[in-house]
């Protein structure tokens, strides 16, 4: 811990100096420490260069390189790799293939690509430029325009906190598999008297790892080894957030690039397996009848938001550490395309192996159970057990999942921490205590998933958290900039500071296409709440036979014995609860002004770059 330094001109003293373009800067004025200063516990232009952890990566940020004293990224490469690491995660290897499987394989790719260009790339650029232009985090920038508009930032913070709970539990399960991979034969590669390894991998996941109960109705006991792995995960996240400043910058090069090496190895192995063509055909050949389903388009939009991190606060914070002249358009083009390419790359790996498993079992690919966590922890281990040097491939695969998951995992934890700090919820509280508090909250909340019914709660959280709320958040952000600041001002600022002419693509997507698409998707999402729920998510799949050992629970309490529709209703209520801060913001009269409204709502004339 370092003492807070006195910000320059905090007392109102100092000399005004000429800004860029010959325009005299405004007189020095008293100000509170900036967002970056709150993060690091430091302020002022006289500070030595320091390192700060922000979001999904540990990155070197040179302090006080702008006249406002705010920190900046150490290099352009680190910023790009940070965005790639934030965007590319478990969602690409686990969630994207599962959603593609559930929505017709190749037919899912069509709406995915459409929404990528209609929403994903424009909103990614929008959030980066918002943070870069105003140099404030998510909670601060909306609260600066109007104090009650901070509801936008708090909605995304609530979502980050909820996703953080189950996402980091998935990392804990990955850590368990990683530890179990250092033995030969692999523990899920049992005697093959039943003629299939897939059955054994599934049984290992259900019985040995999760010790699953029959349904969400039966909580059962807390599974000890899952608690140990959860503790280890949160200790790791705490160390990355708190101690990562000492090793920042270097790790990003490994954790951003290593997953691609492993995926390439698995791709080569997967496409050479017998029957791989069955899975590739299912993944790449579309079933156009699925395009008539609104659920397919909602699933594609949800995956875009989930994977790119749009609407989750972090992108605005990332952008706020850029100089205003940074070419954010190039960043917003490279990263979403890399993210989409990674999803397609991972999809080819997954479905080639799925085709092999279908070939081994003598069934169609559609008959496989590629559902949520089962994709990474049932299908993949079964395929890995069939490979030469199975323990080596298993270690590499789960190390890859750890690299992919831990970045986004502590990004969400850091988002919650920085929102609490930036929102000044606990004034005069050292940031390290806030970090400890968030980690304790994450661990205690994650204990729900370590119970025997934890896998069903994971499915509940993943299905309903952010489904509609994240769309409303993005719609609200566009509304604030469009009708309070003005899209023309926003666009002129971008062209003035970056020195490049924006193409009509960005202008029309920000002003018309993205808002219109969001309105349609929000309506479809709200309508989906009225549809019959998928209760199959909350009870044991019919894999388990009479030999299933379930001494601690009563199978009569499963889907066949009790109604589990309450779980879907609870999930819908949770989604609505997360919407409340955003809905509260949308109900505000537009003429209200906050303490910084005059500064932010009245930009300098075109061609004048007033910092």
KOLLUM-958467 format. One line per 5 residues: number of its first residue (from 1); for each residue z, y, x of C-alpha. Coordinates in steps of 0.1 Angstrom, whole numbers, plus 5000, padded with zeros to 4 digits. Layout:
KOLLUM-958467
NUM = Z,Y,X  ...
//
This chain:
KOLLUM-958467
1 = 5000,5000,5000  4990,5034,5013  5005,5067,5000  4983,5088,4977  4967,5116,4997
6 = 4964,5151,4983  4929,5156,4968  4910,5185,4983  4913,5218,4964  4938,5201,4941
11 = 4957,5234,4939  4925,5253,4931  4922,5267,4966  4891,5265,4987  4857,5280,4992
16 = 4827,5275,4971  4797,5262,4988  4760,5261,4981  4748,5230,4964  4715,5213,4966
21 = 4685,5234,4957  4703,5266,4967  4724,5266,4935  4760,5277,4941  4785,5250,4932
26 = 4811,5257,4906  4844,5271,4919  4870,5245,4930  4893,5234,4902  4922,5211,4898
31 = 4914,5175,4889  4930,5142,4886  4921,5114,4911  4887,5099,4904  4882,5064,4892
36 = 4875,5052,4928  4906,5070,4940  4926,5053,4913  4912,5019,4925  4920,5024,4961
41 = 4951,5046,4959  4934,5072,4981  4918,5105,4974  4902,5134,4993  4872,5140,5015
46 = 4893,5138,5047  4900,5101,5042  4888,5076,5068  4861,5051,5056  4878,5023,5037
51 = 4868,4992,5018  4873,4986,4981  4868,4956,4958  4849,4964,4927  4834,4940,4902
56 = 4818,4907,4911  4816,4912,4949  4837,4924,4977  4817,4952,4992  4821,4979,5018
61 = 4822,5013,5002  4822,5044,5024  4847,5068,5010  4840,5104,5002  4803,5105,5010
66 = 4797,5127,4980  4810,5162,4974  4831,5149,4945  4850,5127,4969  4841,5095,4951
71 = 4835,5063,4970  4800,5048,4976  4785,5015,4984  4782,5008,5021  4746,4998,5020
76 = 4718,4993,4995  4716,4956,5003  4752,4950,4995  4748,4968,4961  4718,4946,4952
81 = 4736,4914,4963  4766,4925,4943  4745,4929,4912  4728,4896,4918  4762,4879,4923
86 = 4775,4895,4891  4745,4886,4870  4739,4851,4884  4768,4828,4875  4778,4797,4856
91 = 4758,4810,4826  4726,4803,4845  4734,4767,4855  4755,4757,4825  4750,4780,4795
96 = 4713,4787,4797  4702,4751,4798  4726,4742,4770  4713,4770,4747  4677,4760,4756
101 = 4685,4724,4746  4702,4735,4714  4673,4757,4704  4643,4736,4710  4638,4737,4747
106 = 4606,4755,4754  4608,4775,4721  4639,4792,4734  4620,4806,4764  4598,4828,4742
111 = 4625,4849,4726  4644,4849,4759  4615,4866,4777  4609,4890,4748  4645,4901,4746
116 = 4647,4903,4784  4620,4931,4784  4630,4947,4751  4668,4948,4757  4679,4932,4790
121 = 4661,4953,4816  4663,4987,4796  4701,4983,4790  4707,4972,4825  4690,5003,4838
126 = 4707,5025,4812  4742,5014,4822  4735,5017,4859  4722,5052,4854  4751,5062,4831
131 = 4776,5054,4858  4754,5069,4885  4748,5101,4866  4784,5108,4855  4801,5090,4884
136 = 4828,5076,4861  4838,5042,4849  4832,5028,4813  4865,5039,4798  4864,5073,4816
141 = 4828,5083,4808  4831,5078,4770  4866,5093,4770  4854,5123,4789  4828,5131,4762
146 = 4855,5126,4735  4889,5110,4741  4886,5087,4711  4852,5075,4722  4870,5055,4749
151 = 4870,5028,4721  4836,5017,4735  4851,5010,4769  4882,4993,4754  4860,4970,4732
156 = 4842,4958,4763  4875,4955,4781  4889,4933,4753  4859,4911,4755  4862,4908,4792
161 = 4898,4898,4789  4890,4871,4763  4861,4857,4783  4882,4859,4814  4906,4834,4800
166 = 4882,4805,4793  4857,4814,4821  4883,4810,4848  4895,4778,4832  4860,4764,4837
171 = 4863,4774,4873  4896,4755,4874  4878,4723,4861  4851,4729,4887  4878,4731,4914
176 = 4892,4698,4902  4858,4681,4905  4852,4697,4938  4884,4682,4952  4876,4648,4936
181 = 4842,4647,4953  4856,4641,4988  4858,4603,4983  4834,4574,4982  4825,4560,4957
186 = 4829,4590,4934  4858,4585,4909  4835,4586,4879  4812,4560,4894  4830,4530,4880
191 = 4818,4493,4879  4784,4494,4861  4790,4464,4839  4780,4484,4809  4746,4492,4825
196 = 4750,4530,4825  4768,4555,4846  4765,4583,4821  4790,4566,4798  4815,4564,4827
201 = 4810,4601,4837  4816,4612,4801  4846,4589,4798  4860,4603,4831  4856,4639,4818
206 = 4872,4631,4784  4900,4607,4794  4908,4615,4831  4900,4652,4834  4906,4667,4800
211 = 4927,4639,4783  4910,4651,4751  4926,4648,4717  4906,4638,4687  4902,4674,4673
216 = 4913,4710,4676  4939,4701,4649  4959,4682,4674  4971,4703,4703  4987,4674,4723
221 = 5004,4680,4757  4996,4702,4786  4976,4683,4812  4994,4687,4846  4965,4686,4870
226 = 4946,4712,4850  4976,4735,4852  4977,4731,4890  4940,4739,4893  4944,4769,4870
231 = 4972,4782,4892  4950,4777,4923  4921,4796,4906  4942,4826,4897  4958,4827,4932
236 = 4923,4828,4946  4912,4855,4922  4944,4875,4931  4937,4872,4968  4900,4883,4963
241 = 4910,4914,4944  4940,4923,4964  4932,4911,4999  4895,4911,4998  4892,4946,5012
246 = 4898,4931,5047  4869,4907,5045  4845,4927,5024  4808,4928,5028  4803,4897,5048
251 = 4811,4871,5021  4785,4886,4998  4757,4873,5019  4769,4837,5017  4780,4835,4981
256 = 4748,4852,4968  4724,4830,4988  4741,4796,4991  4736,4787,4954  4698,4790,4958
261 = 4699,4766,4987  4718,4740,4967  4696,4745,4936  4665,4740,4957  4679,4707,4971
266 = 4687,4695,4935  4653,4706,4923  4635,4685,4949  4658,4656,4941  4655,4660,4904
271 = 4617,4662,4901  4613,4631,4922  4635,4610,4899  4618,4586,4875  4614,4600,4840
276 = 4619,4636,4851  4586,4646,4834  4602,4639,4800  4628,4666,4805  4604,4691,4820
281 = 4581,4686,4790  4610,4692,4766  4620,4724,4785  4585,4739,4790  4566,4729,4759
286 = 4577,4751,4730  4585,4739,4694  4573,4770,4675  4591,4759,4643  4623,4770,4660
291 = 4611,4806,4663  4616,4811,4625  4653,4806,4630  4673,4838,4635  4699,4817,4654
296 = 4673,4811,4681  4668,4848,4687  4705,4855,4685  4712,4828,4710  4686,4843,4734
301 = 4700,4878,4730  4736,4865,4735  4725,4847,4767  4708,4879,4781  4739,4900,4775
306 = 4762,4872,4788  4742,4866,4819  4732,4902,4829  4766,4915,4820  4752,4943,4798
311 = 4779,4959,4777  4808,4945,4796  4818,4977,4815  4812,4965,4850  4776,4978,4854
316 = 4787,5014,4846  4814,5011,4872  4790,4996,4897  4766,5025,4892  4793,5051,4895
321 = 4796,5042,4932  4759,5050,4939  4747,5084,4950  4729,5102,4922  4696,5100,4941
326 = 4696,5062,4942  4665,5045,4928  4682,5027,4899  4649,5017,4883  4641,4995,4912
331 = 4675,4979,4910  4672,4974,4872  4638,4957,4878  4648,4934,4906  4681,4921,4894
336 = 4672,4911,4858  4640,4893,4871  4660,4875,4897  4685,4865,4871  4658,4852,4847
341 = 4641,4834,4875  4674,4817,4885  4679,4806,4849  4644,4791,4848  4650,4775,4882
346 = 4683,4760,4870  4666,4749,4838  4640,4729,4857  4668,4712,4878  4688,4704,4847
351 = 4660,4691,4825  4644,4670,4853  4677,4652,4857  4681,4650,4819  4647,4634,4817
356 = 4659,4608,4843  4690,4601,4823  4669,4597,4791  4646,4573,4810  4676,4553,4822
361 = 4691,4550,4787  4657,4544,4770  4661,4573,4746  4644,4607,4740  4657,4638,4757
366 = 4667,4652,4723  4692,4623,4720  4713,4634,4750  4745,4653,4744  4739,4684,4765
371 = 4767,4705,4749  4786,4732,4766  4809,4720,4794  4794,4685,4790  4763,4697,4808
376 = 4781,4704,4841  4809,4679,4839  4793,4649,4822  4755,4648,4827  4754,4662,4863
381 = 4781,4640,4877  4763,4610,4862  4731,4620,4879  4748,4628,4912  4764,4593,4912
386 = 4729,4578,4912  4718,4597,4943  4719,4586,4979  4749,4602,4997  4764,4609,4963
391 = 4796,4625,4976  4777,4649,4997  4755,4660,4968  4786,4662,4946  4805,4684,4971
396 = 4774,4707,4974  4769,4710,4937  4805,4718,4928  4808,4742,4957  4777,4759,4943
401 = 4794,4761,4909  4825,4776,4925  4804,4802,4943  4786,4811,4911  4817,4811,4890
406 = 4843,4828,4911  4822,4860,4915  4819,4866,4878  4854,4853,4872  4871,4879,4893
411 = 4846,4905,4882  4860,4902,4847  4896,4903,4860  4888,4934,4881  4871,4950,4850
416 = 4904,4946,4831  4924,4959,4860  4902,4990,4866  4901,4997,4828  4939,4997,4827
421 = 4940,5019,4858  4912,5043,4847  4927,5045,4812  4961,5055,4827  4979,5030,4805
426 = 5007,5026,4830  5010,5060,4848  5027,5060,4882  5024,5022,4884  5011,5008,4917
431 = 4978,4991,4913  4990,4959,4929  5015,4954,4901  4987,4959,4875  4967,4932,4894
436 = 4997,4909,4893  5002,4916,4856  4965,4909,4847  4966,4876,4867  4998,4865,4850
441 = 4982,4873,4816  4951,4854,4825  4971,4823,4837  4994,4823,4806  4964,4827,4783
446 = 4945,4800,4801  4973,4775,4795  4958,4771,4760  4928,4754,4775  4949,4730,4796
451 = 4962,4713,4765  4945,4681,4752  4927,4702,4726  4917,4728,4752  4880,4718,4753
456 = 4877,4727,4716  4894,4761,4721  4869,4767,4749  4840,4760,4725  4856,4783,4700
461 = 4860,4812,4724  4825,4807,4739  4808,4806,4704  4824,4836,4689  4836,4860,4717
466 = 4812,4888,4720  4786,4874,4696  4782,4906,4677  4807,4929,4693  4787,4932,4725
471 = 4756,4942,4705  4776,4969,4688  4790,4982,4721  4755,4987,4735  4743,5003,4703
476 = 4772,5027,4704  4765,5036,4741  4729,5044,4732  4741,5065,4703  4765,5085,4724
481 = 4739,5094,4751  4711,5099,4726  4729,5121,4701  4757,5137,4721  4740,5142,4755
486 = 4704,5139,4745  4679,5114,4757  4656,5141,4770  4684,5155,4792  4693,5119,4803
491 = 4657,5112,4812  4651,5146,4829  4683,5140,4850  4670,5106,4861  4637,5121,4872
496 = 4653,5151,4889  4679,5133,4909  4658,5102,4918  4626,5122,4925  4604,5097,4906
501 = 4586,5099,4873  4599,5074,4848  4572,5053,4831  4568,5053,4793  4583,5019,4792
506 = 4618,5032,4800  4615,5062,4777  4604,5042,4747  4627,5013,4752  4658,5036,4755
511 = 4649,5058,4726  4633,5034,4701  4628,4997,4710  4663,4989,4722  4682,5007,4694
516 = 4659,4992,4667  4662,4957,4682  4700,4960,4684  4702,4971,4647  4682,4940,4637
521 = 4703,4917,4658  4736,4931,4646  4725,4926,4610  4714,4890,4618  4747,4884,4636
526 = 4768,4896,4607  4747,4875,4583  4753,4844,4606  4791,4847,4598  4783,4837,4562
531 = 4765,4805,4573  4782,4771,4573  4801,4767,4606  4793,4740,4632  4825,4720,4629
536 = 4812,4694,4653  4823,4717,4681  4859,4711,4673  4862,4673,4671  4855,4645,4695
541 = 4819,4634,4698  4812,4598,4687  4811,4587,4724  4845,4572,4724  4849,4536,4711
546 = 4878,4515,4701  4889,4511,4737  4896,4549,4740  4931,4554,4752  4946,4582,4731
551 = 4983,4573,4729  4996,4608,4727  4976,4619,4696  4968,4606,4662  4931,4600,4656
556 = 4936,4604,4619  4940,4641,4626  4904,4644,4638  4874,4657,4619  4875,4627,4596
561 = 4910,4633,4586  4915,4671,4584  4894,4701,4578  4886,4721,4609  4868,4750,4593
566 = 4898,4772,4600  4887,4773,4636  4854,4789,4628  4872,4814,4605  4896,4822,4633
571 = 4867,4828,4657  4850,4852,4633  4883,4871,4629  4886,4873,4666  4851,4887,4669
576 = 4859,4913,4643  4892,4922,4660  4873,4930,4692  4850,4952,4672  4878,4975,4660
581 = 4878,5000,4688  4840,5003,4686  4840,5006,4648  4867,5033,4651  4844,5052,4674
586 = 4814,5049,4651  4834,5065,4623  4841,5096,4643  4825,5129,4633  4799,5138,4659
591 = 4809,5175,4663  4842,5167,4680  4844,5175,4717  4866,5162,4744  4881,5180,4774
596 = 4851,5174,4796  4825,5178,4769  4814,5212,4781  4807,5199,4816  4790,5167,4805
601 = 4772,5178,4774  4756,5208,4791  4736,5194,4820  4721,5218,4846  4685,5230,4840
606 = 4657,5207,4851  4652,5208,4889  4687,5219,4896  4708,5192,4912  4744,5203,4905
611 = 4768,5176,4918
//
